[in-house]
Amino acid sequence: MFRLWGKEFKDNKMLRDTVICDDSDDTRTHKIFSALDAICYEFDLSKPIWFDATVEEFRRHDKARFYQDNFVDSIDFDYLEIHVIEE
């Protein structure tokens, strides 16, 4: 089972979080993008842009943070963090 944890932070406090589970036979990359889409839908956010630094951080730590620069729309929190918690 693949699980991705999505969290919104403002002033170093978690505002809300959710865990997306996926037991499909998709590739890891498809599971990550699908889970991120589900998190953005649940939090009513536009999809963030993956910069090279974001991709590199995710490759190293299975965790990535999306700041205002990653979003086209304005956000009312400091960052969105995603973290793979189970594969």
Secondary structure, 3 states (H helix, E strand, C coil): CEEEEEEEEECCEEEEEEEEEECCCCCHHHHHHHHHHHHHHHHCCCCCCCCHHHHHHHHHHCEEEECHHHCCCCCCCCEEEEEEEEC
